[in-house]
Amino acid sequence: MTFLSRIMLLKSQAHFSTDVQRGGAVVNSATFKGTGKRKTEMAKTRVGLMFATFCVAYAVIGGRLVQYGYAQPETVSSILPADRLMASRPDILDRNGEILATDIRTVSLFAEPHKIVDTDEAVERLSTVLKDLDVRDTYRKLSSNSRFQWLRRQLTPKQQSQILALGIPGIGFRPEKRRFYPGGATASHIVGYVNIDNRGMAGMERYIDNQGMADLRALGMTSDAPLEPVRLSVDIRVQNILRDALVSAVAKYEAIAAGAVVLDVHTGEVVAMSSIPDFDPNRPQEGAEEGWMNRMTNGTFEMGSTFKTFTTAMALDSGKVTMRDSFDARYPIRIGRFTIKDFHGKHRVLTVPEIFQYSSNIGTARMAEAVGTAGHQEFLTRMGLLTRMETELPEVKAPSQPREWKQINSITISFGHGVSTTPLQTAVGAAALVNGGKLLPPTFLTRDREQADQMAQVVVKKQTSDDIRQLFWMNGKAGSGKYALVDGFNVGGKTGTAEKVINGRYSDDQNFNSYVGAFPMDDPKYLVLSFIDAPKTGEGGGRTAGLTAAPIVGEIIRRSAAILGVEPTFGEDGSALLVSY
């Protein structure tokens, strides 16, 4: 067999052989099957390794996220977290739902100095939009090594649009909220104001923060969601009338300041209150210290003869004095080096109603003596006139009194000298003397009659309250309160003309005048107190309380009684009607 033939034979046999010899090793079909199995197992192993790698990677990422979640936030420059910048404040409404304060969206301008390309150019461009830009300070900020700087808080939409058009690298905007007060200065001392970071600084704005909102903000638990509005007891219509009357009086009587309050005698709600000078809460920095001072609650004054109301009520309520009693007012009272005399003395024996009507210092002092010093101090404490008043406004000053009460102190305090209280505190005490004898803490939030009755403290007998109402009405008709009279509304009250204390001495030419009145006196619903500080003139040229403070009360009642829902009555029995032809 030739060599070629042997080769062909072997080749043909290889086609029918199931065995293959490679490098001396024999590979059969089982070997092929083993190789495939190993490849499958290797593929599974690779997939498992990849899966394990992904699990480890995601576990590391998740762990870091948890770590970051528990880590304390770092303080970076003056920037705040976005949720704090955008945190909502509740709207403040008057009793009828009118908005007194609300949030509006705005933006603030910031810079990232490390991204500023040309500081000089950036400052120059910004000054074309922000005309009052402090160029030197802005250049310092943009040249610093910090990563964040505020440039201007609370821009207008127009300013934002113009700055965006400048295309300055490293300049951006942060969304914020700005507090807006539609009424401006109308109720500024009640509503208060917020600072640039929307935190309450005074008035009911500060009260809201003190109720827990400031703590929530510190914890980062506030949100951008609208909050339930806070409804006040204030009627913005009456508030506007009251403030307008005060502004006019300060100008007309050339006074330093003035204030007034309208109080619901049955609920203790403050329906209106203002102190002039005041400020615009949209621009509180322009108010300066004079405008920020709320003299109605944060100023204490010797209230003068209005305090004779409390002395008379004390004497009547003690049972030691009746409306039919008389006291000798012919001669001044001398105690040591002090002499007590009447401003317009009658120089005769006066009945209790005459002492009140003629505002006799001597007669009032005699009634205080009948009760005694200890009883006098106890009564004023019971009326809430010697302790700090409790209400929602944070700006409340504590009254002042002598460290030790002596007879001379009791005598001078009986007609309004020697104890200083806030005007609102005086109004609250007077309200208790005309509403049947119930002392109610004043509130700037809505309160109904049932709620008021639950917290009321009976401080005088009903008969005492009836007697004081009679004295108010008599003094309103024929005494010093004539300028507060308003036809159809039966206004009664008591004036107080006190010499101002200047540098520790009583001034002969400056008065602090006040008037406390209520209406209608047959069934009082509201009490109105006004004061005016150092008027230079008054009605008819005089400058006593009857000619300055009383007309303010009359003006307020004349313009607001209908709004308050008080119907006028005319004629002796109230049956007469006004007829228009």
Summary of the structure (lengths in Angstrom):
residues: 581
radius of gyration: 40.8
end to end distance: 154.4
largest distance: 173.8
contacts: 1894
relative contact order: 0.09
helix: 43%
strand: 21%
